[in-house]
Amino acid sequence: MYCVLVVDDVAENIDILTGILKDEYIVKAAVNGKMALKVAEKTLPDLILLDIMMPEMDGYEVCHLLKKNPFTSHIPVIFVTTRDQENDELKGFESGAVDYINKPVNPLIVKARIKTHIALSDQKKALEMDVAAKTKEINDTRLQIIKKLGHAAEYKDNDTGLHIERMSRYSHLIAQKFGFAPHQSELILHASPMHDIGKIGIPDAVLQKPGKFDPREWEIMATHALIGGDIIGESDVELLNIAKIIAEQHHEKWNGQGYPKKLSGQEINIFARIVAIADVFDALTSKRPYKKAWSVEQAFELIRSEKEKHFDPDVVDAFEQGLPELIKIKNHFQ
């Protein structure tokens, strides 16, 4: 059963409208604007019948505040008033109302208008839900593609591809400890899997070499950062822009001795500075054909020793704060 809120400073008017609607709707009432705002936010009626001429706060102001409040902005408002001038109607529509009913009210018109606008509101809600679902589906598909591309690069030089799972979650956690807002933390979680996509462009003879690289091989290997940026390319999508930055900069060092552009300090994007620690931590604590896995304690000591050298000191502090949770992630994604 739909709920209608009737707002009027005259009790008789409330009684009239309640009598018209009570058989088909749950009817709530408020005798002034301040009360109407409280009742609307608490009960979230399906429609509001709002008088214009009220003391202290008129209907226009009440309607404006209802539309400004995210909890009540979706509720259709119909003005019920003795005013019928064109300017009055225009002002009402500008404040957010959907319709006008003139006093004295006609019961059939009141019921017809309410039925119409509740139906329109339901259709709007259904459409918004459908759009939200489709948007989520598109976003989920995009994220899956990004993760799979990241895995494609990892499978060229990693036995399981779980490096992607671990380091993206490490990055997410470090970002949270660093003070990122939820939206930014989610960005690094979903963009970081593309950090090594450029490895796709590195010859297998170099990428899969079990020993140390000679100078020429190292020079070839170092190009994967720029190749990754080229693969992701320029985009209007925020997620892909962050992914491009991470791919290009996650091997830069705080002291300027990294690659490919020898950026230093704040020149390195904070997303890349965070991924740099997550990536090194996972590389150190993972077993590879050419090395044994380091213990967490050994990896942590190295990272701490590289504070202000390889790594942003503030990000190292955030990493240290999250270490117990990082270990849980590591153990889960063995």
N, C-alpha and C positions, 0 to 999 in steps of 0.2 A: 504494500500500500504506500503510495507516494505521500510525502510530507510537504505541506505548504505553510510558510510563515507569514502571518498577517501583521503588518506594522501600522498602527494608527493611534494617535493620542486621544481619540474619542472612542469611549467604550462601546457606544451604540453601533458605530461602524464596524468594530471588530465582531460584535454579536451578529450583525447582518451577514457578514462574509462567512463567519463560522457556521451559521445556519445553512447557508448555500452549499458549503463544501463538506461538512462533517460526515455525510453518508458515503462519500467517495475518497476522502483524503484524511490523513492525520493532520490536524490543524494546530499550529503553535501560534502564540500571540506575543507581541511586544508593544508597549505603550509609548515608547520614545526611541530615538535613534541609538542611544548608548546601549539600551537593553537589546535592541535588534541586533547590533553587532556581536554582542556576547552570545545571544541565543543562536544566531546563524553559525558562528564558529564552533559552538558546542554540539549542535544537532545536525548541521549540514543539511538543511531542507532541500527538496528538489526544486522549489520555486519560491520566490518572495513577492508578496503583494505589498507595495510600499506607498504610504501616503506621502505627499510632498510637503504640505503645510503643517509642520510640527515645530514646537518651541525648542530653543537651544540648538538643535541640529536638524536642519530640514532634510527632506528626502534626497535631494541632489547630493548633499555631502555624505549621507549614509551610503548611497549607491556608489559614490566614488571610493569610499573607504572599503566597501565590500569587494569592489573590483581590484583594489590595490592589495588586498590580503590574499596570498596564494591559496589559503585554505577555502576561501569563499568566492574566489574570482570566477569560478565556473558556473555559479548558481544564476539562472535567469531571473531578472528583476522586472516586474511589471508595475508601473506607477498607477495608483488608483487615486484620482484627484478631481477636483472641481475645475481645475485649470484646463483650458482647451485652446489656448492661443498657440499659434504656430511656433513662436519663439520659445514658449514653455516646452513644447514637445521636442524641439531641436536641442534645447539644453538638457533634457532628460536623456535623449539618445546619446548625446556627447558624454554624459556621466556614466553610461554603460547599460542603460535600461534597454529591454528588447521590445517593449510595447506599452501602450497607454489604455486605461479603462476609465471612462468618465463617471463621476458620481452624478446622480444616484445610479447605482449599478443595476444592470440587467442580469439576473441569474444565469440565463442561457448564454449570454456573451461571456460572462466571467468563466463559466465552465469550459466553453469552447476555446477561449484564449489560453487558459491554463493547460488544457489537454494538448493543444498545438505546440506550445513552447516546451512542455515537458518532453513531448515526442521528439522535437528538434534537438533538445539537449541530449536525450538518449542516443540519437543518431550521431551527434557530434562526439560523444564519449566513445561510442563503438568505433567510429572512424579513427579517433586518436589512438585507441588501443590497437587497432589493426596496423596503423602507421608505425607505432612503437614496436610492435612485434616484427614487422618487416625490417625496420631499421636495425633492431637487435640481430635479426638473422643475417643481414648484410655485414654488420660489424663482426659478428662471430665468424662468418665465412672469411672475412679479410684477415682476422687474427689467426685462423687456422692456416691460411695460405702463407702468412708471414712465418709462422712457426715451422711449417713444412719446408719452406725454403731454407730456413736456418738449419734444419736437420739435414737437408741435402748437402750443405757445405760440411757439416760435421762428419757425416758418414764417409767423407773422403779421407779423413785422418783420425777417426775416433771409432772405437769398437762398437759402442752402443748408442751414441747420440744423446745420452742422458746429461752430457755436459750442458746442453741447451736448457734442460729442465732445471738443473741445479743453479746455474749462474743467473738465469733470469729471475729466479726466486731470491737468490742472494741479493741481486741488484734491487729488487722490490723492497726487501727488508731493510737494507742499508739506507735506501731513500727515505723510508718511513722514519728510521732513527735519526736521519739527517734533518728531518723536519718538513719533508715534502707534503703538500696537500694530497688528499686521496686521488684526485684526478692525475696529478703528476706521477704519483707512485704507480698508478695503473699504466701510464704511458711507458715508463721504463720497464715494467714487467713485460709488456707486449712488444716493445721496440727492440729490446736487447737481444732476442733470439737471432736478429739479423746481423749481429756484430761481426761475424766472420764470413758473411755471404761471399765476400771477395775471394775466398779460397777456391771457389769454383773455377776461377781463372788461373790458378797456379798449376803448373804441370805436375803430374803425379810423381815423377821422378824426384822432384824437390819436396813436395808436400809430404810424401810418405817415406822420406829418407829416415832410417832409424837413428843415425848418429847426428853429430853436429854439422851445421851447414858451413861450407867454405864461403869466402867473401862474396863470390858471384851468386851462389845459391841464396845467401842471406839477402842480397840485394833484390833477387826475384821474389823471395818470400815477403819482403816488406811491402811489395806493391799491392798486396791483397787489401790493404786498408783503402787505397784510392780506387781499386777495382770495385770494392764493395759500395763505395759512394756512387760510382758510375752506374752500377747495376740498379741501385735503388732510385737514383736520379732525382730531379727536381719534382716537387709535388705540392699541391694545395692542401694535402691531408697532413694534419699535425703529426700523427703517428709516424708516417713515412719520413717526414722531415727530421724527427728525432732519431729514427732508425739510421738515416743517412749520416747524421752527425756522429752517432755512436760508432758506426762502421769506420768512419774516417779518422776518428780521434781517440779510440780506446787504447791505442798503443803510444799515445803521447805521454810525456812524463812531466811532473810538476816542476822539475829543474831544467826543462827544455832539452833533455837528452833523448827524447823518444823519437818516434817517426809517425807519419811521413813528413810532417812540416816543422818539426822541432818547436811546437808551441810550448808555452810554459805558463804556470800559475793559472790565473783567471782567464787567460786566453783559451784554455781548454774548457769546453762546455761541461757543466756540472753533471749532466747525464753520462758523458763519457768518462769523467773522473770516477764516478761510482762504479760503472761497469768495469773499469780497469782493475779495481780491487777485487770485485767478484770474479772476474775472469782469471786473475792470477791465483787467487785462493783456490779455485776449483782445479786449475792446472797443477798446482803443487800437491794437492791432496788426492789426486787421481793417479792410478797406475797406468802407465803407457808402455808400449813395447820396449822403449829405450830407457825407462827409469822406473823405480819403485815409487809408490805413493808416500808422500811425507805425512807425518802426524799433524793433527790440527795445531798442536803446540808449536811445532817447528815452522809451519806455515805462518802462524800468527806472529812469531818472533821475527821472521823475515819481513813481513809486511810492516811491523812496527819499526824495524830498523830502517825501512825505506821511507819513513815519514819525512816529508819535506824534500825528499829526493825523487823517488818514483811517484809517490802518492801525495795527494792533498791531505794535509794534516787533520783537517776537520772531518774529512771522509773516513780517515783511519779511526778517529774517535767514534764515529757513528758505527763503523764496522765492529769495533771492540764492544760497544754497547749491545750489539745484536748477536754477539758470538754464541751464546747458549742456543738461541733460536736457529742460527746458521748451522750449528752442528746437527740439530734435529732435521733440518732440510737435507743435509748431506746424507744422514743415515737413512732417510726415507727413500731417496733417489739414488741408491747404490747401483 
